[in-house]
């Protein structure tokens, strides 16, 4: 499993980060290590927008979310 690092802004210190399951989600076979396809981490700032796009495949959703270009890194705490 990937660590809780927002795939839009890189914030890795948000205690309220969450996973979003997209339309192309595929669970890993039992006992196989790694991170499932179609499952991505988002900080609390981007979580709502990501959930709104969860009906899309992850690549399409991320492309659309990144196209907004207003996402910036959180200041380090």
Secondary structure as UniProt FT lines:
FT   TURN            7..9
FT   TURN            15..16
FT   STRAND          18..26
FT   TURN            30..31
FT   STRAND          37..42
FT   HELIX           44..52
FT   TURN            53..55
FT   HELIX           58..67
//
